[in-house]
Amino acid sequence: MNSQLLRDTVKLLFADHKGLLAMDESNGTCNKRFEKLGIPRTVEARRAYRELIVTTPGLGESIGGAILYDETIRQQKSDGTTFVNVLIAAGIIPGIKVDTGAKELAGHPGEKVTEGLDGLRDRLQEYFQMGARFAKWRAVIAIGCGLPSWSCIEANAHALARYAALCQEAGLVPVVEPEVIMDGQHTLEQCCEVSGEVLRTVFSELFAQRVALEGIVLKPNMVLPGTACTVQPTVDEVADATVNCFLQSVPAAVPAIAFLSGGQPAELASARLNAMNVRFKSRLPWALAFSFARAIQQPALEIWNGRQTNVAAAQQALYHRARCNQAARRGEYSQEMETK
């Protein structure tokens, strides 16, 4: 393991208050989003949309790394230039999603465990040769009646730790993503309790697998009530609950926390990240950044709608959302940025 390489990669990913763009949707997920907008669910449509993203002018000003999918990392622009080379030329580090999805956890109805460890060492070596310098693995934890079980938390934490160790062996920074999902009626306090337990278990497993915490990125959920909860907190209440939970659960050796958006509206995700950096910046041992997918992409996708004539306007929307989140990292985001 080249620990200096890993630390240097993390620094580059989040330099100048940049964050990550998650464009690693599986083909199935991408097709579902296309279907809602009447966009053809084809390889060429997915390629064209991803070309729109990676060629957005100025994207490297606020995005330090882009997480790709296996299909995407092998794709090219219409002129034959690989997406990897386009990103590198823009100053954006290519990354890659390496898990194979969350599957039903045997004996635990309603719970899932993420798979993909078989053959991972060889796949990581291939991705490194293709230009990737970081990777991502997502675990899914649901809150419900009797959920999550200890078995589910432990199984997912162990898989995340083994993945992270293999990444560091291959020279790739592991993005460790334990997501407590927003679906359900749970309260803010319940999410805080479960998120803390999940994070403490994950770091216990990372320690057991001898993962260097200085060479990872944590990609967690914000502490939020379920979408069906009748009590929805203010932006500041979310900021306080999230950071206080993490101060008790995330070691100071971790260099960066890059939040997933998890289905939050784009502007609200930016506002919540901004509030954390405004209220806690002087107390934080780690950088608080973003690794958003829909909260950056969705406005651009809706504008594009599969039409070449809409590419420039869609790219402008993508650039705008990335810049808003960079401002949120600085604690300088405001609603005025959305109305200008």
GIBELWO-V883047 format. One record per residue. RES is the residue in one letter. PSI is psi in whole degrees, 0 to 359 (999 if undefined). OMEGA is omega in degrees with one decimal (999 if undefined). NEAR is the number of other C-alpha atoms within 8 Angstrom. Layout:
RES/PSI/OMEGA/NEAR
RES/PSI/OMEGA/NEAR
This chain:
M/129/176.7/6
N/90/-173.6/8
S/329/179.3/9
Q/320/176.5/6
L/317/-178.9/8
L/314/-179.8/15
R/320/179.5/10
D/322/179.2/8
T/316/179.0/11
V/316/179.8/14
K/317/-179.7/8
L/323/-178.8/8
L/325/-172.3/14
F/16/177.0/13
A/150/175.5/8
D/34/177.1/5
H/30/176.7/11
K/172/176.1/14
G/192/-178.2/16
L/144/171.0/15
L/118/177.1/13
A/109/175.5/11
M/44/-173.2/10
D/24/179.4/10
E/138/174.8/10
S/164/178.9/7
N/321/-179.6/6
G/315/179.2/7
T/316/178.3/8
C/318/-179.9/10
N/323/178.5/10
K/320/179.3/8
R/322/176.2/8
F/318/-176.5/11
E/321/-179.6/10
K/333/-177.5/7
L/3/179.7/8
G/22/178.7/7
I/137/178.9/10
P/136/-179.1/8
R/73/-175.9/9
T/163/176.8/7
V/318/-177.3/6
E/323/178.1/6
A/319/177.9/11
R/320/179.9/10
R/316/-179.2/12
A/319/179.6/9
Y/317/179.4/10
R/327/174.7/10
E/320/176.3/11
L/316/-177.2/11
I/306/-171.2/9
V/340/179.8/10
T/10/178.7/9
T/121/-178.5/11
P/134/176.1/6
G/6/-176.1/8
L/326/-179.4/12
G/350/177.0/9
E/330/-175.5/7
S/351/179.3/13
I/121/-179.5/14
G/337/-179.3/16
G/148/178.7/12
A/126/179.0/14
I/122/-176.4/15
L/165/173.2/14
Y/163/-176.8/13
D/319/177.4/9
E/319/-174.4/6
T/319/-176.7/11
I/343/179.4/11
R/359/-175.0/8
Q/167/-175.9/9
Q/161/168.5/11
K/169/178.3/11
S/339/178.5/5
D/4/176.6/5
G/354/178.1/6
T/131/-179.1/9
T/148/176.9/11
F/323/179.0/14
V/313/-179.3/11
N/326/176.4/8
V/314/179.7/11
L/313/-179.0/14
I/319/179.0/10
A/332/179.2/7
A/1/-178.8/9
G/21/-179.3/8
I/128/-178.6/13
I/127/177.7/12
P/139/173.2/15
G/176/-174.0/13
I/133/171.1/15
K/130/-174.7/12
V/351/175.8/12
D/162/-178.7/11
T/18/173.4/7
G/158/178.6/8
A/127/-178.9/10
K/162/-179.7/8
E/132/178.0/10
L/116/-175.9/10
A/132/177.8/5
G/2/-177.0/4
H/81/-178.7/9
P/135/178.1/7
G/2/-178.8/6
E/155/-175.5/12
K/156/172.6/12
V/140/-177.1/13
T/136/-178.1/14
E/168/177.1/10
G/6/-178.9/10
L/330/179.6/9
D/125/179.0/4
G/7/-174.4/7
L/321/-178.7/11
R/314/-179.6/9
D/321/179.7/7
R/322/178.9/8
L/320/177.6/13
Q/320/178.0/9
E/315/-178.9/8
Y/323/177.4/10
F/317/179.1/12
Q/331/179.3/7
M/350/176.7/7
G/355/178.4/8
A/143/178.6/14
R/1/170.8/12
F/164/-175.6/13
A/170/-179.4/15
K/142/175.9/14
W/127/-176.1/13
R/129/171.1/12
A/147/-174.9/13
V/121/179.4/13
I/123/179.9/13
A/147/173.9/11
I/132/179.3/14
G/196/179.6/9
C/109/-177.8/4
G/5/-178.4/6
L/146/3.6/8
P/155/174.1/12
S/159/176.5/7
W/324/-179.7/6
S/319/179.7/6
C/314/179.2/14
I/314/-177.2/12
E/317/-179.2/10
A/316/-179.6/9
N/322/178.7/13
A/319/179.9/14
H/317/179.0/11
A/318/177.7/11
L/318/-178.1/15
A/319/178.2/13
R/320/175.3/11
Y/313/-177.1/12
A/319/179.2/15
A/319/178.9/12
L/322/177.5/11
C/311/-177.5/15
Q/325/174.6/16
E/323/-177.3/9
A/358/-179.8/11
G/14/179.8/12
L/135/174.9/14
V/124/177.7/16
P/126/168.8/15
V/115/-174.3/13
V/113/-171.5/14
E/90/171.4/12
P/104/-174.0/16
E/116/167.5/11
V/110/-168.5/13
I/158/-173.6/10
M/346/-177.2/10
D/136/174.2/9
G/185/-177.6/10
Q/9/-174.7/11
H/155/-178.2/12
T/171/174.9/11
L/319/-178.7/12
E/321/177.5/7
Q/319/178.1/9
C/321/179.1/14
C/316/-179.5/13
E/313/-178.7/8
V/317/-179.7/11
S/318/178.5/11
G/317/179.2/12
E/317/179.2/9
V/313/-178.1/11
L/317/179.5/11
R/323/178.5/10
T/318/178.5/11
V/314/-178.1/14
F/330/172.7/9
S/318/178.8/8
E/322/177.1/11
L/318/177.6/16
F/316/-179.2/9
A/328/-179.9/7
Q/8/175.6/9
R/38/176.5/7
V/133/178.0/11
A/111/-175.1/8
L/334/178.8/9
E/346/-177.8/9
G/31/175.8/14
I/167/168.5/16
V/130/175.8/14
L/129/177.7/12
K/86/-176.6/14
P/174/168.8/13
N/153/163.9/12
M/156/177.4/9
V/110/-172.9/12
L/151/171.1/10
P/164/176.7/16
G/154/-177.8/12
T/336/179.6/8
A/4/178.9/8
C/139/-176.3/11
T/342/-179.9/5
V/113/179.3/6
Q/125/-173.2/6
P/167/175.0/8
T/169/177.0/6
V/316/-178.6/10
D/324/178.3/9
E/321/175.7/8
V/316/179.5/13
A/314/-178.4/13
D/313/-178.4/9
A/318/-176.9/11
T/307/-175.5/11
V/320/178.2/10
N/322/176.3/8
C/316/-176.4/12
F/326/176.8/9
L/334/179.4/8
Q/352/-169.6/7
S/339/-173.2/10
V/121/-179.3/10
P/149/-179.7/6
A/341/-179.8/7
A/340/178.3/8
V/126/-175.6/14
P/330/-173.1/14
A/141/171.3/13
I/119/-178.6/14
A/104/-172.7/14
F/143/166.4/14
L/157/-179.9/12
S/328/170.4/13
G/23/179.9/7
G/4/176.2/7
Q/148/171.7/8
P/146/-171.9/7
A/311/-176.1/10
E/325/-179.7/7
L/321/177.3/9
A/318/178.3/11
S/317/-178.3/12
A/320/-179.6/12
R/318/176.8/12
L/319/178.7/15
N/315/-178.3/16
A/322/177.5/13
M/316/-177.7/15
N/330/176.2/13
V/315/-170.1/10
R/337/-171.8/7
F/2/-170.0/9
K/318/-175.9/8
S/347/-176.9/4
R/358/-169.8/5
L/128/174.5/7
P/348/-178.7/7
W/156/174.5/10
A/140/174.8/8
L/112/-173.6/12
A/198/-176.6/14
F/149/170.5/14
S/68/-171.7/13
F/149/173.1/12
A/277/-177.8/12
R/326/-177.6/9
A/348/171.0/14
I/320/-171.9/13
Q/325/-166.3/9
Q/314/178.3/9
P/320/179.7/10
A/320/-179.9/14
L/318/-179.2/10
E/324/178.2/9
I/316/-179.3/9
W/304/175.8/13
N/30/176.3/10
G/7/-174.2/8
R/127/-179.7/7
Q/327/-179.2/6
T/344/-178.0/6
N/2/-173.4/10
V/311/-175.9/10
A/317/179.5/7
A/321/178.0/10
A/319/178.6/15
Q/323/177.5/13
Q/319/178.6/10
A/320/178.5/10
L/314/178.5/14
Y/318/-179.2/12
H/314/-178.7/8
R/321/177.2/11
A/318/179.6/12
R/323/177.2/9
C/319/-178.9/11
N/329/172.3/14
Q/319/176.5/12
A/323/178.0/12
A/326/175.4/15
R/325/179.3/15
R/348/-171.9/11
G/27/-175.6/11
E/11/179.5/9
Y/143/174.9/13
S/163/179.4/7
Q/337/177.8/6
E/331/177.8/6
M/333/-178.5/8
E/336/-175.2/6
T/346/179.3/5
K/999/999/4
